């Protein structure tokens, strides 16, 4: 069960040309710089780029090939844009009712359910002009879900919001995973945002697919530009071992031999969580320090080393099955005489919890 893509779209001096297969469940992030073709790809999947040649299959349905073109309304998709695009003459309840009355099938959630999931129940009597941008976008997401689509397309839905509003919506989107089982294609140029909600990642550059795969794997691949960005980070999974209420910390198990502490997690014991660890916040030592204020010092092996400029290098560190990135100065690396295969200790200054608890209204 998958989404099979084979597209060739020429527009002036830009060409979108790629072939691939995406999973038809979970959240797939489409990532790349401005002009990479992210929105164009989403529009083609939605049936909004009729001039494009190619084939598109969703599960067992052919949406486009050399013989047919299924129009947008028959593909049973929902599209969330950067701006909410609500009907200004209808209040929130009316906007939701419009979508619900025209839903594609009877299998989707009810208005009451999506109102609870997205925290908009108290806003039902308000008109769009009375809502903040973040509230409008939550209503837009609710309206999309109420159409009971086969697939949900989201084109930079946080792009026009300030950080607090965007963070609140991210909390809601994380929580939605336990309520809906439709695939989501999510476009963004912010890898930190994508790390919070996506399981699969498709990287685009200049209209071409550079790579695709599990987000956790691609974030630590040195040959990809993703690991060389200023905000590069590894994403790792761990489970909660216990909570230390005295110090306000949670102890996590990364694998059988690596433990990590961070500020108290809202999760329960044995919950699986994801962590984002910036490369700039990982340093390397040749021995485990016993007189440091850094709590998280993990034994690991140098997997690969790559110079990223005249003065900096990037090091990929292997735990058991997962990887960390460390960005160091070349001088530090030469001083420590770092080499592939060497046993070292990663000193982690910052680890950010990616799947946090439900947002407060």
C-alpha positions in Angstrom: 0.0 0.0 0.0 1.8 3.1 -1.2 1.7 6.4 -3.1 3.6 5.9 -6.4 4.9 9.0 -8.1 6.3 9.6 -11.6 6.1 13.2 -12.6 7.6 15.5 -15.2 6.4 19.1 -15.1 8.1 21.9 -17.1 7.4 25.5 -16.2 9.5 28.3 -17.7 13.0 27.7 -16.3 11.9 25.2 -13.6 11.4 21.4 -14.0 9.9 19.0 -11.5 11.1 15.5 -12.4 11.0 12.6 -9.9 10.1 9.0 -9.5 9.5 7.3 -6.2 7.2 5.5 -3.8 6.0 7.0 -0.6 4.3 5.2 2.3 0.5 5.5 2.5 0.4 5.8 6.2 1.8 8.2 8.8 3.2 11.6 8.1 5.6 12.1 5.2 7.5 15.3 5.2 8.5 17.0 1.9 11.5 19.1 2.7 13.8 21.4 0.8 14.8 25.0 0.2 12.5 27.6 -1.4 12.1 26.9 -5.1 12.8 23.2 -4.7 9.4 22.2 -6.0 7.7 21.2 -2.7 4.4 23.0 -3.3 4.4 22.1 -7.0 4.7 18.4 -6.1 1.8 18.7 -3.6 -0.3 20.5 -6.2 0.3 17.8 -8.7 -0.7 15.1 -6.3 -3.9 17.1 -5.6 -4.7 17.2 -9.3 -4.1 21.0 -9.7 -1.3 20.7 -12.2 -3.0 19.3 -15.3 -0.2 20.1 -17.7 2.2 17.7 -15.9 3.0 14.4 -17.5 3.4 11.3 -15.5 1.7 8.6 -13.5 0.2 8.7 -10.0 -1.2 5.8 -8.1 -2.6 5.9 -4.6 -2.9 2.4 -3.1 -5.0 0.5 -5.7 -6.3 3.6 -7.5 -4.8 5.2 -10.6 -5.2 9.0 -10.3 -3.2 9.8 -13.5 -1.4 8.0 -16.3 -1.1 8.3 -20.0 -4.8 7.4 -20.5 -6.6 9.1 -17.6 -6.7 12.0 -15.3 -8.9 11.9 -12.2 -10.0 15.4 -11.2 -9.3 16.8 -7.8 -12.7 16.3 -6.3 -12.7 12.6 -7.2 -9.4 12.0 -5.5 -11.0 12.5 -2.1 -8.1 14.6 -0.7 -8.1 17.5 1.8 -5.7 20.4 1.4 -4.5 22.8 4.1 -2.8 25.9 2.8 -0.5 28.4 4.5 -3.5 30.7 5.0 -6.7 29.3 6.5 -9.1 30.3 3.6 -12.2 30.1 5.8 -15.6 31.4 4.7 -15.7 34.9 6.3 -19.5 35.0 6.3 -19.8 31.8 8.3 -18.9 31.3 11.9 -16.6 28.4 13.0 -19.5 26.0 13.4 -20.8 27.0 9.9 -17.3 26.5 8.3 -17.1 23.0 9.9 -20.7 22.1 8.9 -20.0 23.0 5.3 -17.2 20.5 5.1 -19.0 17.8 7.2 -22.1 18.0 5.0 -20.0 17.4 1.9 -17.7 14.7 3.3 -16.4 12.1 0.9 -17.6 9.1 3.1 -19.2 8.3 6.4 -16.0 6.9 8.0 -14.5 10.2 9.3 -14.7 11.9 12.6 -17.6 14.1 13.9 -17.5 17.8 14.4 -17.5 17.2 18.2 -14.4 15.0 17.9 -12.3 17.3 15.8 -13.4 20.2 18.0 -12.0 18.4 21.0 -8.9 17.3 19.2 -7.9 20.7 18.0 -9.2 22.8 21.0 -11.7 24.8 19.0 -15.0 23.9 20.7 -15.2 27.2 22.6 -14.8 29.1 19.3 -17.8 27.7 17.4 -19.8 30.9 17.6 -16.9 33.1 16.5 -16.4 34.4 12.9 -13.0 34.1 11.2 -12.4 37.8 11.7 -12.6 37.4 15.4 -10.0 34.7 15.5 -6.2 34.8 15.8 -4.2 33.4 12.9 -3.4 30.3 14.9 -7.1 29.7 15.8 -8.0 30.2 12.1 -5.5 27.6 11.1 -6.7 25.1 13.7 -10.2 25.5 12.3 -8.9 25.0 8.7 -7.3 21.7 9.8 -10.5 20.7 11.5 -12.5 21.5 8.4 -10.1 19.4 6.3 -10.5 16.4 8.6 -14.3 16.7 8.6 -14.3 16.1 4.8 -13.2 12.5 5.6 -10.4 12.5 3.0 -8.3 9.5 1.9 -5.2 11.7 2.2 -4.4 15.0 3.8 -2.0 17.5 2.1 -0.6 20.3 4.2 1.4 23.1 2.6 3.5 24.9 5.2 0.5 25.3 7.5 2.6 27.1 10.1 4.4 29.4 7.7 2.4 32.5 8.5 2.2 32.0 12.3 4.3 33.3 15.1 6.3 30.7 17.1 3.9 30.3 20.1 0.9 29.7 17.8 2.9 27.4 15.6 4.1 25.4 18.6 0.5 25.0 19.8 -0.6 23.6 16.5 2.3 21.2 16.5 1.2 19.9 19.8 -2.3 19.3 18.3 -0.9 17.6 15.2 1.2 15.3 17.3 -1.8 14.3 19.3 -3.9 13.7 16.1 -1.8 10.7 15.3 -3.7 8.6 17.9 -7.1 9.6 16.4 -6.7 9.5 12.6 -5.1 6.8 10.3 -5.0 8.6 7.0 -1.7 9.4 5.4 -0.4 13.0 5.6 2.0 14.8 3.2 3.4 17.8 5.0 5.5 20.5 3.2 7.9 22.6 5.2 11.4 24.1 4.9 11.8 23.9 8.7 13.5 20.6 9.7 12.9 21.2 13.4 9.1 21.5 12.7 9.2 18.3 10.6 11.2 16.4 13.3 8.3 16.8 15.6 5.6 15.1 13.5 7.0 13.2 10.6 8.2 9.6 10.3 9.2 9.6 6.7 11.2 12.3 4.8 11.4 13.2 1.1 14.2 15.7 0.3 13.8 17.9 -2.8 16.4 20.2 -4.4 15.8 22.0 -7.7 12.9 19.8 -8.7 14.7 16.6 -8.1 14.4 14.0 -5.3 17.7 13.8 -3.5 16.8 11.1 -1.0 13.9 9.6 0.9 13.5 7.4 3.9 13.0 7.3 7.6 13.5 10.8 9.0 15.6 9.5 11.9 18.0 7.9 9.5 18.3 10.8 7.0 19.0 13.4 9.7 22.4 11.8 10.5 23.6 11.0 7.0 26.7 13.1 6.3 26.5 12.9 2.5 23.1 14.8 2.7 23.0 18.6 2.9 20.5 18.2 5.8 23.4 17.3 8.2 25.4 20.4 7.0 22.8 23.0 7.8 23.4 25.4 10.7 20.6 23.8 12.7 21.6 20.2 11.8 20.6 17.7 14.5 20.2 14.0 15.0 16.9 12.5 16.0 16.9 9.5 18.2 14.3 7.4 20.0 14.3 6.4 23.6 12.0 5.1 26.3 11.3 6.5 29.7 12.9 4.5 32.5 11.9 6.7 35.5 11.2 10.2 36.8 13.3 11.9 39.4 10.9 14.2 41.2 13.6 15.6 43.5 15.7 17.0 40.6 12.9 17.3 38.1 14.5 15.0 35.6 13.5 12.0 33.6 15.9 9.1 32.9 15.7 7.6 29.4 17.0 4.4 27.8 18.3 4.9 24.3 19.3 1.3 24.1 20.7 -1.5 26.4 23.8 0.4 27.4 23.1 4.2 26.9 21.1 6.3 29.4 20.2 10.0 29.1 18.7 12.6 31.4 16.6 15.5 30.5 14.1 17.9 32.1 11.1 16.0 33.4 9.1 14.4 30.6 5.2 14.4 30.8 5.2 10.8 29.6 4.7 7.6 31.5 7.2 4.9 32.3 8.1 2.8 29.2 6.7 5.4 26.8 8.7 5.7 23.6 9.7 9.3 22.8 11.8 11.1 20.2 14.7 13.5 21.0 16.3 16.1 18.8 20.0 16.7 19.6 21.6 19.6 17.8 25.1 18.9 16.4 26.4 22.1 17.8 25.5 20.9 21.3 27.5 17.7 21.2 31.2 17.7 22.1 33.7 14.8 22.1 36.0 13.6 24.9 38.6 10.8 24.9 37.6 9.8 28.4 34.5 10.0 30.5 34.8 13.0 32.7 33.8 12.6 36.4 34.0 16.2 37.3 31.8 17.9 34.7 28.5 19.6 35.0 27.3 17.8 31.9 25.0 15.0 32.9 24.9 13.2 29.5 28.2 11.6 28.6 27.7 8.6 26.3 30.3 6.1 25.1 30.2 5.7 21.3 32.3 5.0 18.2 33.2 7.4 15.5 31.4 6.2 12.4 32.5 8.9 9.9 34.2 12.3 9.7 33.7 15.0 7.1 35.2 18.5 6.9 32.5 21.1 6.3 34.7 24.2 5.9 38.1 25.5 6.5 37.6 25.5 10.3 34.9 23.0 11.1 34.2 19.2 10.8 31.2 17.1 11.3 31.4 13.8 13.1 28.9 10.9 13.1 28.9 8.9 16.3 27.4 5.4 16.6 25.7 4.3 19.7 24.3 0.7 19.3 21.8 1.2 16.4 21.4 4.9 16.4 23.6 7.9 15.5 24.6 11.3 16.9 26.1 14.2 15.1 28.8 16.5 16.6 30.0 19.7 15.0 33.6 20.5 16.1 36.4 22.9 15.1 39.1 21.3 13.0 41.6 22.4 15.6 39.8 20.3 18.3 39.6 17.3 16.0 43.3 17.5 15.3 44.1 18.0 18.9 42.2 14.8 19.9 43.5 13.0 16.8 40.0 11.7 16.0 39.7 8.8 13.6 37.0 6.6 12.2 36.5 3.5 14.5 37.8 5.3 17.5 36.0 4.9 20.9 35.1 8.3 22.4 32.6 9.9 24.6 29.8 12.2 23.4 29.0 15.0 25.8 25.5 16.3 25.1 24.7 19.8 26.3 21.1 20.0 25.0 18.5 17.4 24.1 15.0 18.6 23.1 12.0 16.5 23.6 10.0 16.2 20.3 6.8 14.5 21.4 5.6 16.5 24.3 2.2 16.3 26.1 -1.0 17.9 25.0 -1.1 21.7 24.8 -2.9 23.8 27.4 -5.7 25.9 26.2 
